[in-house]
Amino acid sequence: MAEIDIIISLYNKAGTIGRAIRSVQQQTMANWRLIVVDDGSTDAGPSIVEQMQVDDGRIVLIRQKNAGPGAARNRGLAEATATFAAFLDADDEWLPDYLANSLAALRDSDAAATAAMYYEWPEQRNMTAYWRRRGITPGDYRLGPNDGPRRLDDLTCFMHVGTCLFRTEIVRKYDGFYDKDRCVTGEDTTLFLRLAINENIRVITTPAARHHREDSGLTTNFERPIAPFLMDPEVVLAYAPTDRRNWVRATLVQIALRSAIGRARQGQKEWPQRLMRDFPEMRRYRFSWLRLRLTLLPGRWFPYWVRLKCFVGPPVRRKLRRLMQHSGGAPQKTSPEAALTQPIPCSLEGGVSVVIPAYNSERYIARAIESVLGQTLPPQEIIVVDDGSTDGTLKALEPYRDRIQIVRQTNAGASAARNAGIQKAQGKWIAFLDADDEWLPEHLARQAQVLNNHPTLIWSTGNYYTCLCTKQRRAPAESSRIKGQDFFPDWFEAARLGHAGCTDTMIIRKTAILETGLFTEDQTRANDLDMWWRLAYRWPTVGYVAEPLSVYHLEVEDSITTITYSPDSFIDLIQRHLTLSEQLGRRKTFESYAQHVIRRWIRGMLFNPEGNTAGVVLNAFTNLLPRWYQLVMGLLVRYPYATAKTCHAISRVVRRLKLRRQAVRRPSQSSPKTS
């Protein structure tokens, strides 16, 4: 029998449920059973679970009519037979050691549950320091009235349903999650309060999961009802011993005051006024009470600028200004469930074909496909080209076989795989994605907006994240502060400013690719640059999306960024394009850009002393580089090992002090033109 029963509540999460289940399958502790409760989904989520169920007998699927996440979790809890129970949201994921570490901690104590830290995604924010400042540190917490209401509030705020491991019988003892009225918020906090006022909770501050905020609108949707324990405090007070009821009531007052202020800042009045009536004890907290009352005052009685500058922060200030200008009330938020039924914000005439080359990508290919399936603007087709993989890539593609096209070929390289996908594509536009990378949900929709705004454009690119996942670091490759027009008049100019994009951000008209020529298959490195340069000669104007909407994973086995290679291919590429650009009348433009590229390559090669590759490139382009630059670099490459150590030391200082430049030039304000 399984030692842990894992329960996932599923409602219209087809784009993320596969990721959640795979994070369970990748746990180092394997003695578990997974119960997925389909809460009346109307998308393909249950079908994905059924397909994964065929390959893994530990997965159980239960269906029910839509009743809310609390009811779905309680249904799974009723089916649980294991000693311990864990819960995971369908849009979140666990790190591999989560179950093993939590189970070991729970076995060694008399705690009713463990509560672990998590990363907020996609920001990759580790909240450990924040909670440490609020007094939450590793250890056991058995709270009582002597701890004060703030302590109980902090502990229940720290607890997250996706990172808590419970003793099953204790959860049943306190009647599980709140499941009335299809409650979608506060159903888990209700259980946490019942446990925290009666039982021992063990806290683990090591991050154990990724909470995907981009896939859930509940954390920012202030149009939803308030938590059930604020509308009816008895759902918590009924479980409190007599000597603790006043302490629990004081905690609920603090939570109600915080909720009322948050709603008031969003321009609401109904919920704050109800909470003020139900919890008159708020008056004890004089400053917070005064701030709440001032925020609720009508504009004719209290100057707006005083309310805005003294009592709310800049983000909320901007929202309130919009509310003052429009009489329609607070901006409406859309729940994740409702968003699935909303019309597509925009589309591209002729459709988009997504081409994904894959070679030994068993570990990553599903992540890439799910990121495409989760797009708010669905593509016309997804073409995965298996470039002669020798691992389980084809097996990983099986759950998606009815939603993708699979093209198989003998191993010939990424360029040949992309060319095969292009020739197979039926869409008018081609979008590229590497098998080890992924898109954020708005990627295609934002690209479509740019191309629809400027019908003369034949291609578009954008910003992206570079991700060092094992170090939990992710940052935009370029500045996300760009404002103004969403295009550059010349791709070479954009590239010099650091806005060239990458393969994952490119969307190109298929006819343009065929006209300029497919990817060069006999070139082992920088074949994507070769394609962009050839396109830029003929169609220099390129669309640009400033928001990072793709994730380029750096720490991937066999990634080009982790391989030491010969500079000969780059030298041949530059020399070939010097000739080609002259034939097409773009020699001067390309020479200026080539200097930028060569300097960047040399700068990167200085970090690697082996083979003196920087010196080889420097000697190959003496006619392009300034004399002073050759002299300086000549001295550096003369002592490669000392230079490499110095470069690494400077890089560490720059990263530690965050000295990298953030400001960039804006795109051109002129209208895009074809050439």
C-alpha positions in Angstrom: 0.0 0.0 0.0 1.2 3.5 -0.8 2.6 5.5 2.1 1.4 8.9 0.7 -1.8 9.8 -1.2 -1.3 12.8 -3.4 -4.5 14.7 -4.4 -4.7 17.1 -7.3 -7.9 19.1 -8.0 -8.2 19.6 -11.7 -10.4 22.2 -13.4 -9.6 23.4 -16.9 -5.8 23.2 -16.6 -5.0 21.2 -19.7 -1.9 23.3 -20.3 -0.3 22.6 -16.9 -1.6 19.3 -15.5 1.0 17.3 -17.3 3.8 19.4 -15.8 2.3 18.9 -12.3 2.0 15.1 -12.7 5.5 14.8 -14.0 6.8 16.7 -11.0 5.2 14.0 -8.9 6.6 11.2 -11.0 10.1 12.7 -10.7 10.0 12.5 -6.8 12.9 10.6 -5.2 10.3 9.0 -2.9 8.3 6.6 -5.1 5.9 4.9 -2.7 2.9 7.1 -3.5 -0.5 7.1 -5.1 -1.8 10.0 -7.1 -5.5 10.8 -7.0 -6.6 13.4 -9.7 -10.1 14.7 -9.0 -11.6 16.2 -12.2 -13.9 19.0 -11.0 -16.1 19.1 -14.1 -13.4 20.3 -16.5 -14.5 21.3 -20.0 -11.1 21.2 -21.7 -8.7 18.3 -22.5 -7.2 18.1 -19.0 -8.9 14.8 -18.1 -7.8 13.2 -21.4 -4.1 14.1 -20.6 -4.5 12.4 -17.2 -6.0 9.3 -18.8 -3.1 9.0 -21.3 -0.5 9.3 -18.4 -2.6 6.8 -16.4 -1.9 4.2 -19.0 1.9 4.4 -18.5 1.7 4.8 -14.7 -0.6 2.6 -12.6 -0.2 4.8 -9.5 -2.4 7.5 -11.1 -6.2 7.4 -10.3 -8.7 9.7 -12.0 -12.0 10.5 -10.3 -14.7 12.7 -12.0 -17.3 14.8 -10.4 -19.5 17.8 -11.2 -18.0 21.2 -10.7 -18.1 22.0 -6.9 -15.0 24.0 -6.3 -11.4 23.1 -5.2 -12.3 22.5 -1.6 -14.9 19.9 -2.5 -12.6 18.3 -5.0 -9.8 17.9 -2.5 -12.2 16.5 0.1 -13.4 14.0 -2.5 -9.8 12.9 -3.0 -9.3 12.8 0.8 -12.3 10.5 1.1 -10.6 8.0 -1.3 -7.2 8.3 0.5 -6.1 5.2 2.4 -2.4 6.1 3.1 -1.1 7.4 6.5 -0.1 10.7 4.9 -1.8 13.1 2.4 -0.3 15.8 0.2 -2.1 18.2 -2.1 -0.8 19.8 -5.3 -2.5 22.5 -7.5 -2.8 21.5 -11.1 -0.8 24.6 -12.2 2.1 24.1 -9.7 5.0 21.7 -9.5 7.2 20.1 -6.8 11.0 19.9 -6.7 12.3 16.3 -6.7 13.1 16.0 -3.0 9.9 17.5 -1.7 8.1 14.3 -0.6 11.2 12.6 0.8 12.3 15.6 2.9 8.7 16.4 4.2 8.1 12.7 5.1 11.4 12.5 7.0 10.5 15.7 8.9 7.0 14.5 9.8 8.1 11.1 11.0 10.6 12.6 13.4 8.0 14.7 15.2 4.5 14.7 16.6 3.4 17.4 14.2 0.1 17.2 12.4 1.7 18.6 9.2 4.8 20.1 7.7 4.8 23.4 5.8 7.7 24.1 3.4 8.8 27.2 1.5 8.3 27.5 -2.3 9.5 29.6 -5.2 7.2 32.2 -6.7 7.3 31.6 -10.5 8.1 33.0 -13.0 9.9 35.6 -10.9 11.9 32.8 -9.2 11.5 34.7 -6.0 12.7 32.9 -2.9 10.7 34.2 0.1 12.9 32.8 2.8 14.4 36.1 3.8 11.0 37.8 3.9 9.5 35.2 6.3 12.7 35.2 8.4 12.1 38.9 9.0 8.5 38.0 10.1 9.9 35.5 12.6 9.2 32.3 10.7 12.3 30.0 11.0 12.7 26.2 10.8 11.2 24.3 13.7 8.0 23.2 15.4 5.2 25.6 16.1 2.6 24.8 18.8 0.9 28.2 19.2 -1.2 29.5 22.0 -2.7 32.8 23.3 0.7 33.8 24.7 2.1 34.0 21.1 -0.3 36.8 20.1 -2.6 36.9 17.1 0.1 38.1 14.7 2.1 34.9 15.2 -0.9 32.8 14.2 -1.6 35.0 11.2 2.0 34.8 10.0 2.1 31.0 10.3 -1.2 30.4 8.3 0.0 32.9 5.7 3.2 31.0 5.4 1.4 27.7 4.8 0.6 26.8 1.2 -1.6 23.8 0.2 0.9 22.6 -2.3 3.8 22.4 0.1 2.1 20.9 3.2 2.3 17.2 4.1 -0.5 16.1 6.4 -1.4 13.2 8.6 -4.5 12.0 6.9 -6.6 11.2 10.1 -5.9 14.6 11.5 -7.1 16.4 8.4 -10.3 14.4 8.6 -10.6 15.2 12.3 -11.0 18.9 11.3 -13.3 18.2 8.4 -10.9 18.9 5.6 -11.2 21.9 3.4 -14.1 24.3 3.3 -16.3 23.1 0.5 -19.6 25.0 0.6 -20.9 27.3 -2.1 -18.2 26.4 -4.6 -15.7 28.4 -2.6 -12.6 29.2 -4.7 -10.6 31.3 -2.1 -9.7 30.8 1.5 -10.8 27.1 1.6 -7.3 26.0 2.4 -6.6 28.8 5.0 -9.8 27.7 6.8 -8.1 24.3 7.3 -4.8 25.8 8.2 -6.4 27.9 11.0 -8.2 24.9 12.4 -4.9 23.0 12.5 -2.7 25.8 13.8 -4.9 26.6 16.8 -4.9 23.0 18.0 -1.9 21.1 16.6 1.8 21.2 16.2 3.1 22.4 12.8 6.7 21.8 11.6 8.1 24.5 9.3 10.7 23.8 6.6 12.2 27.0 5.1 14.0 25.2 2.2 12.0 25.8 -1.0 10.4 22.6 -2.1 8.0 23.7 -5.0 7.3 26.2 -7.7 4.1 28.2 -7.3 3.2 29.4 -10.8 1.6 32.7 -10.4 1.3 33.3 -14.1 -1.2 30.4 -14.4 -3.5 31.6 -11.7 -5.5 34.8 -11.4 -6.8 34.2 -7.8 -3.8 35.9 -6.2 -4.6 39.2 -8.0 -8.4 38.9 -8.5 -9.9 41.2 -6.0 -13.4 40.8 -7.5 -13.8 37.4 -5.9 -15.6 37.0 -2.6 -13.6 37.3 0.6 -12.5 34.2 2.5 -15.3 32.1 4.1 -13.9 32.4 7.6 -14.3 36.2 7.4 -17.9 35.9 6.2 -18.7 33.3 8.9 -16.0 33.2 11.7 -17.7 30.3 13.3 -16.3 27.9 10.7 -13.0 28.4 12.6 -14.1 29.5 16.1 -16.2 26.3 16.4 -12.9 24.3 16.4 -11.1 26.5 19.0 -11.0 25.5 22.7 -12.8 27.9 25.0 -9.7 29.4 26.4 -8.4 30.2 22.8 -11.5 31.7 21.2 -10.6 35.3 22.0 -7.1 34.8 20.6 -8.5 33.3 17.4 -11.0 36.1 17.1 -8.2 38.7 17.4 -6.4 36.9 14.6 -9.4 37.0 12.3 -9.8 40.7 13.1 -6.2 41.3 11.8 -6.9 39.2 8.7 -10.2 41.1 8.1 -8.5 44.5 8.4 -5.7 43.5 6.0 -8.3 42.2 3.5 -10.5 45.4 3.9 -7.6 47.7 3.2 -6.6 45.6 0.1 -10.1 45.8 -1.3 -10.4 49.5 -0.6 -7.2 50.2 -2.5 -8.8 48.5 -5.5 -11.7 50.9 -5.4 -14.2 48.6 -3.7 -16.5 49.6 -0.9 -19.0 46.8 -0.4 -16.6 44.2 1.1 -14.6 46.7 3.3 -17.8 48.1 4.7 -19.2 44.6 5.5 -15.9 43.6 7.2 -16.0 46.9 9.2 -19.5 46.0 10.4 -18.7 42.3 11.2 -15.4 43.1 12.9 -15.8 46.3 15.0 -12.7 45.4 16.9 -10.7 46.8 13.9 -10.9 50.2 15.7 -8.3 49.0 18.1 -5.6 49.2 15.4 -5.9 52.9 15.1 -3.5 53.8 12.4 -4.7 51.0 10.1 -8.3 51.8 10.8 -7.6 55.5 10.0 -5.9 54.5 6.7 -8.9 52.3 5.8 -11.4 55.1 6.5 -9.4 57.7 4.5 -9.1 55.3 1.6 -12.9 54.9 1.6 -13.7 58.6 1.8 -15.3 60.1 -1.3 -13.2 62.5 -3.4 -15.3 65.6 -2.7 -14.6 65.3 1.1 -10.9 64.5 1.0 -8.4 65.6 -1.7 -7.4 62.7 -3.9 -3.8 63.6 -4.0 -3.5 63.2 -0.2 -5.2 59.8 -0.3 -3.0 58.7 -3.2 0.4 59.8 -1.9 0.0 59.1 1.8 -1.9 55.9 2.0 -1.3 53.8 -1.1 1.8 52.7 -3.1 2.6 53.6 -6.7 1.1 50.5 -8.4 -2.3 51.0 -6.6 -2.0 54.7 -7.1 -2.0 54.3 -10.9 -5.1 51.9 -10.7 -7.0 54.4 -8.6 -6.3 57.2 -11.0 -7.8 55.2 -13.7 -10.8 54.5 -11.5 -11.3 58.3 -11.0 -11.2 58.9 -14.7 -13.8 56.3 -15.5 -17.1 55.8 -13.7 -17.3 52.2 -14.5 -15.8 51.1 -11.2 -12.8 48.9 -10.5 -11.3 47.0 -13.5 -12.8 43.6 -13.9 -10.5 40.6 -13.4 -11.0 37.3 -15.2 -10.7 34.0 -13.4 -8.5 31.3 -15.0 -11.5 29.2 -15.6 -13.4 32.0 -17.4 -10.4 32.9 -19.4 -10.5 29.6 -21.2 -13.9 30.5 -22.7 -12.9 34.1 -23.7 -12.4 34.8 -27.4 -8.8 34.8 -28.7 -7.5 38.4 -28.4 -6.1 38.4 -31.9 -5.1 36.0 -34.7 -2.8 35.8 -37.6 -4.2 35.4 -41.1 -3.1 32.0 -42.5 -2.3 30.5 -39.0 0.9 29.8 -37.2 2.9 26.5 -37.5 5.2 25.8 -34.6 8.4 23.9 -35.5 10.2 22.1 -32.6 13.4 20.1 -33.5 14.2 17.4 -30.9 17.2 15.3 -30.4 17.5 13.2 -27.2 15.1 15.6 -25.5 13.2 13.1 -23.4 13.5 15.2 -20.2 12.4 18.5 -21.7 10.2 18.0 -24.8 6.9 17.7 -22.8 7.6 21.0 -21.1 8.1 22.7 -24.5 4.9 21.2 -26.0 2.8 22.1 -23.0 4.0 25.7 -23.2 2.7 25.8 -26.8 -0.6 24.1 -25.9 -1.0 26.6 -23.1 -0.9 29.6 -25.5 -3.8 32.1 -25.3 -3.5 32.2 -29.1 -3.4 28.6 -30.1 -1.3 27.8 -33.2 -2.7 26.0 -36.2 -0.3 23.1 -35.8 2.7 21.9 -33.8 5.3 20.0 -35.8 8.0 18.1 -33.7 10.9 16.8 -35.8 12.7 13.9 -34.1 16.2 14.1 -35.4 17.2 10.5 -34.9 16.9 10.5 -31.1 18.3 7.5 -29.3 16.6 8.0 -25.9 12.9 8.0 -24.9 11.9 11.1 -26.8 9.3 9.3 -28.9 7.8 7.8 -25.8 7.6 11.2 -24.2 5.7 12.4 -27.3 3.0 9.6 -27.1 0.6 11.5 -24.8 0.5 14.4 -27.3 0.3 12.3 -30.5 -3.3 13.4 -31.3 -2.4 17.1 -30.9 0.9 17.3 -32.7 2.6 16.1 -35.9 5.7 14.0 -35.5 8.3 13.9 -38.3 11.1 11.4 -38.0 14.5 11.6 -39.8 18.0 10.3 -39.3 20.3 12.5 -37.3 21.3 15.5 -39.4 21.4 18.4 -37.0 19.1 21.2 -35.8 19.1 23.0 -39.2 18.0 20.0 -41.1 15.3 19.3 -38.5 14.0 22.9 -38.8 14.0 22.7 -42.5 12.0 19.5 -42.5 9.4 21.2 -40.2 9.2 24.3 -42.4 8.6 22.1 -45.5 5.9 20.2 -43.7 4.2 23.3 -42.3 0.7 24.4 -43.6 0.6 27.7 -41.8 1.4 31.1 -43.3 3.7 31.9 -40.4 6.5 29.8 -38.8 7.4 30.1 -35.2 10.4 28.3 -33.8 10.9 26.7 -30.3 13.8 24.5 -29.2 12.9 21.3 -27.4 14.6 22.3 -24.2 13.0 25.8 -23.9 9.5 27.0 -23.4 7.1 29.9 -24.0 5.0 31.9 -21.6 1.3 31.8 -22.3 1.0 35.2 -24.1 4.0 34.7 -26.5 2.0 34.1 -29.7 -0.7 36.5 -28.9 1.7 39.4 -28.4 3.6 38.5 -31.5 0.4 38.5 -33.4 -0.5 41.9 -32.1 2.7 43.4 -33.4 2.3 41.8 -36.8 -1.3 42.8 -37.1 -0.4 46.4 -36.1 2.1 46.6 -38.9 0.9 44.5 -41.9 4.1 45.2 -43.9 6.3 43.2 -41.5 7.3 39.8 -42.5 9.0 38.8 -39.2 9.0 39.6 -35.5 11.2 38.8 -32.5 11.2 39.8 -28.8 12.7 39.6 -25.4 13.2 36.4 -23.5 14.4 35.0 -20.1 17.7 33.3 -19.7 17.3 30.6 -17.0 19.9 29.0 -14.8 17.4 26.7 -13.2 19.7 24.7 -10.9 20.8 28.0 -9.4 17.2 29.3 -9.3 18.1 32.4 -11.3 16.2 33.7 -14.3 16.5 37.2 -15.8 15.5 39.0 -19.0 18.2 38.7 -21.6 17.5 42.3 -22.5 15.9 45.3 -20.7 12.2 45.1 -20.3 11.8 48.8 -20.0 11.5 49.6 -23.6 8.6 51.8 -24.5 7.4 53.3 -27.7 6.9 51.6 -31.1 7.0 47.9 -31.3 9.5 47.5 -34.1 13.0 48.4 -35.2 13.6 49.8 -38.7 16.7 47.7 -39.0 17.4 44.3 -37.4 21.2 45.0 -37.4 20.5 48.2 -35.3 18.4 46.2 -32.9 21.1 43.5 -32.6 23.7 46.1 -31.8 21.5 47.4 -29.0 21.1 43.9 -27.6 17.6 43.2 -29.0 18.3 40.5 -31.6 16.1 38.0 -29.8 16.8 34.3 -30.2 15.4 31.3 -32.1 12.6 30.8 -29.6 11.3 34.4 -30.1 11.2 34.4 -33.9 8.0 34.3 -36.0 8.5 34.6 -39.7 6.4 34.5 -42.8 7.0 31.1 -44.5 7.3 32.6 -48.0 10.1 34.9 -46.8 12.0 31.8 -45.5 11.6 30.0 -48.7 12.6 33.0 -50.7 15.8 33.8 -48.7 16.7 30.1 -48.4 16.3 27.5 -45.7 18.7 27.0 -42.8 22.3 26.1 -43.8 22.6 22.4 -43.0 26.4 22.1 -43.4 27.1 24.8 -40.9 27.6 23.3 -37.4 27.4 26.5 -35.3 25.4 29.8 -35.5 23.1 28.5 -38.2 20.3 30.6 -36.7 22.4 33.8 -37.1 23.1 33.0 -40.7 19.3 32.8 -41.3 18.5 36.1 -39.5 21.3 38.0 -41.3 20.0 36.8 -44.7 16.5 37.9 -43.8 17.7 41.3 -42.5 19.4 42.0 -45.9 16.1 41.8 -47.7 13.6 42.8 -45.0 15.5 44.9 -42.4 12.4 46.1 -40.5 11.5 43.7 -37.7 8.7 43.7 -35.1 9.7 43.6 -31.4 7.9 42.5 -28.2 9.7 44.1 -25.2 8.1 41.7 -22.5 10.1 38.5 -22.0 7.8 35.8 -23.2 10.2 32.9 -23.8 12.4 31.0 -21.5 15.9 30.0 -22.8 17.3 27.3 -20.5 21.1 27.5 -20.3 21.8 24.5 -18.1 20.8 21.8 -20.5 23.0 18.9 -21.4 24.7 19.3 -24.8 23.6 22.9 -25.0 25.7 25.0 -27.3 26.3 27.4 -24.5 28.1 24.8 -22.5 30.3 23.3 -25.3 33.8 24.5 -26.1 34.0 24.8 -29.9 36.5 25.9 -32.6 36.2 29.5 -33.8 36.6 28.4 -37.4 32.9 28.1 -38.1 32.4 31.7 -36.9 35.2 33.0 -38.9 33.9 31.3 -42.1 30.4 32.7 -41.3 31.6 36.3 -41.0 33.7 36.1 -44.2 30.9 34.6 -46.2 28.5 37.3 -45.1 30.9 40.1 -45.9 30.8 38.9 -49.5 27.0 38.3 -49.5 26.2 41.7 -47.9 28.3 43.4 -50.6 26.4 41.7 -53.3 23.1 42.8 -51.8 24.3 46.4 -51.1 24.4 46.1 -47.3 28.1 45.8 -46.8 28.5 49.0 -44.7 25.7 48.1 -42.4 26.9 44.6 -41.9 30.5 45.6 -41.3 29.4 47.9 -38.5 27.4 45.0 -37.0 30.2 42.5 -37.6 32.6 44.5 -35.5 30.0 44.3 -32.6 29.7 40.5 -33.0 33.4 39.9 -33.2 34.1 41.9 -30.1 31.4 40.1 -28.2 32.8 36.7 -29.3 36.3 37.7 -28.4 35.1 38.9 -25.0 33.5 35.6 -24.3 36.5 33.6 -25.5 38.7 35.5 -23.0 37.1 33.4 -20.3 38.5 30.2 -21.8 42.3 30.0 -22.0 42.4 26.7 -23.9 43.6 27.0 -27.5 43.8 30.8 -27.4 40.6 31.0 -29.5 40.3 34.8 -28.8 43.7 35.3 -30.5 42.6 33.2 -33.5 39.6 35.4 -34.1 41.5 38.6 -33.5 44.1 37.7 -36.1 41.4 36.7 -38.6 39.7 40.2 -38.6 42.5 42.7 -38.3 41.0 44.6 -41.3 37.7 45.1 -39.4 38.9 46.0 -35.9 40.3 49.3 -34.8 44.1 49.5 -34.2 43.7 50.4 -30.5 41.4 47.4 -29.9 43.9 45.1 -31.5 46.7 46.4 -29.3 44.7 46.0 -26.1 43.4 42.5 -27.0 46.8 41.5 -28.2 48.2 42.1 -24.7 45.3 40.1 -23.1 45.5 37.1 -25.3 49.3 36.9 -24.8 48.7 35.7 -21.3 45.5 33.7 -21.7 45.4 32.0 -18.3 45.9 35.2 -16.3 43.4 36.9 -18.4 40.8 34.2 -17.9 41.2 34.3 -14.1 40.9 38.1 -14.1 37.7 38.0 -16.3 36.1 35.4 -14.0 36.9 37.6 -11.0 35.5 40.7 -12.6 32.3 38.8 -13.7 31.7 37.7 -10.1 32.0 41.2 -8.8 29.7 42.5 -11.5 27.0 39.9 -10.7 27.3 40.4 -7.0 27.0 44.2 -7.1 24.5 44.1 -10.0 26.4 46.6 -12.0 25.1 45.6 -15.4 23.5 48.4 -17.4 19.7 48.4 -17.5 18.7 51.4 -19.6 18.6 50.9 -23.3 17.6 53.0 -26.3 14.0 52.9 -27.5 12.9 51.5 -30.8 12.5 54.0 -33.6 9.4 56.2 -33.6 9.0 56.2 -37.3 6.6 53.9 -39.2 7.9 50.5 -40.5 8.6 50.4 -44.2 9.4 47.5 -46.5 12.5 47.5 -48.6 
